[in-house]
Amino acid sequence: MASKTQPRVTSMEGRSGANAHRSASRAGEAAGLAKAGVHTCPYQHPAFRSSWLKGYAQAQQQSFDF
């Protein structure tokens, strides 16, 4: 009997398609909505820090109460 679960789709390089920068951006967005300080960024790598700050800044701009 065949399994009911679908196989995980991977790219030709064998990667699963998970986007680490999108995850960092979402984490920054969550921190921005929670009104955490910028100093709470957990990333040391410049590219991931940039992604986190991008999500943080977008969440801060959207959370203005007019």
C-alpha positions as CSV (number, residue, x, y, z in Angstrom):
1,M,0.0,0.0,0.0
2,A,1.4,3.4,-1.0
3,S,2.0,6.1,1.6
4,K,-0.5,9.0,1.7
5,T,2.1,11.7,2.4
6,Q,3.6,13.6,-0.5
7,P,7.3,13.6,-1.0
8,R,9.2,16.7,-0.1
9,V,10.0,18.7,-3.2
10,T,13.6,19.8,-3.5
11,S,15.5,21.8,-6.0
12,M,18.2,20.3,-8.3
13,E,20.8,21.2,-5.7
14,G,19.0,19.2,-3.0
15,R,17.8,22.2,-1.0
16,S,14.4,22.1,0.5
17,G,13.3,25.5,-0.6
18,A,13.3,27.0,2.9
19,N,14.2,30.7,2.8
20,A,16.3,31.6,5.8
21,H,16.1,35.3,5.0
22,R,12.3,35.3,4.9
23,S,12.4,33.6,8.3
24,A,14.7,36.3,9.6
25,S,12.4,39.0,8.2
26,R,9.4,37.4,9.9
27,A,11.3,37.3,13.2
28,G,12.1,41.0,12.8
29,E,8.5,41.7,12.0
30,A,7.3,39.9,15.2
31,A,9.8,41.9,17.2
32,G,8.7,45.1,15.7
33,L,5.0,44.4,16.4
34,A,6.0,43.4,20.0
35,K,7.7,46.8,20.3
36,A,11.0,45.2,21.2
37,G,14.1,47.3,20.8
38,V,16.4,47.2,17.7
39,H,19.2,45.9,20.0
40,T,17.3,42.6,20.4
41,C,18.3,41.5,16.9
42,P,19.8,37.9,17.4
43,Y,21.8,37.9,14.2
44,Q,25.5,38.7,13.8
45,H,25.8,38.0,10.1
46,P,25.3,41.3,8.2
47,A,22.9,39.8,5.6
48,F,20.7,38.2,8.2
49,R,20.8,41.3,10.3
50,S,19.7,43.3,7.3
51,S,16.8,40.9,6.7
52,W,15.7,41.1,10.3
53,L,15.9,44.9,10.3
54,K,13.9,45.0,7.1
55,G,11.1,43.1,8.7
56,Y,11.4,45.1,11.9
57,A,11.2,48.4,10.0
58,Q,8.2,47.3,8.0
59,A,6.3,46.2,11.1
60,Q,7.1,49.5,12.8
61,Q,5.8,51.5,9.9
62,Q,2.6,49.5,9.8
63,S,2.0,49.7,13.5
64,F,1.5,53.5,13.6
65,D,-1.7,54.4,15.4
66,F,-3.3,57.4,13.7
